Amino acid sequence: MHLIIPATPAEAQTLATQWGNKAVFVAGGTIIQQAWTGPRLAPTDQCFINLMAWPETQQICVDDDYLVLGAQTRLEDVRNHPLVKIHAPLLCTALGQLGALGIRRIGTLGGNICWGVGDTGPVLLVLDAQVLLADDSWQPLVEVLQRHTLPLMLAFRIQRTDRQPPLHTAFEKVGYRAAFTPARVRVAMRWSRAERGTALSHTAAGAPGTPIRRLRHLEQHIAQSGDACTLASIRAACAQDLPMSLTLMVSRLVAGHCGLL
């Protein structure tokens, strides 16, 4: 096992490229341990790249237009931060349902996003989040998550609430009653008007085996059909982006929030 603490994000990204699929970015480490074959037995042939050496990636602030969230910020710190409560209350809602307090105090926002099925991913997608990469460029998160190999993510930004029309959002999570089992599905929704209904403009979902994604076919269907939407038509649209086991759950969640049940 190799543990490297790079001096800069650019160096970390270079190391990841050199090591290929043997490279693992590590911050909180709560997710990667689940893939180990035994307790406390880290794979011997992997290169763990420590991301916690840069304080700037562990901060939350606002600039002229955006709320900026450091990717290595602890999840519980994100949930309790006053700026997040003002500019991204939906993120606080999702984090309140994420794991146990001990996990939230160790895990990081970037790790939860890169996991591919974390609770925060659908939220950031419906908030049109952008992500800062090691080359200092800001890219749409929805596009970066479609890459075959995820790059190093340093920060996320979403538009401040006082720089856009009021947000009308919801977050749903369907899980098992048993402890320590992943939720079956997570769904975030965003409407263009306060009365909601079929003004649904953004929807994102994720589940084990189905990485987080925008439900583009559903969004297009609702935009085109409006009040003519039904549970059956929403289910058909969801089926173009999700497996049937998830389609049944997500379509009911969406239809219920749109007042169609």
Number of C-alpha atoms within 10 A of each C-alpha: 10 11 12 14 13 18 12 13 20 15 13 22 20 15 19 20 14 11 13 13 11 13 19 18 22 20 24 24 16 15 18 15 14 10 10 12 10 10 9 8 9 15 16 8 10 16 21 22 20 19 25 16 15 15 11 15 21 21 17 21 13 16 10 8 14 19 21 24 26 24 28 26 27 22 26 21 18 25 21 13 13 13 18 22 15 14 20 22 17 25 23 22 18 23 21 17 13 19 16 10 13 9 17 21 15 16 22 26 28 28 24 20 21 19 15 20 24 28 32 27 31 29 31 23 25 24 22 14 21 23 27 22 19 18 10 11 9 17 14 15 20 21 12 16 20 12 9 7 11 10 18 22 25 23 24 25 26 20 20 20 16 11 11 9 10 12 17 15 22 19 22 19 19 15 13 10 8 7 8 9 10 15 19 17 22 26 29 28 26 21 21 17 16 11 11 16 18 23 18 23 18 23 26 26 30 27 22 15 10 15 19 29 24 20 21 16 17 26 20 15 16 20 15 11 12 14 13 10 17 18 18 12 17 23 22 18 21 25 20 14 18 20 12 14 11 20 19 17 16 25 22 17 19 26 20 13 18 21 12 16 11
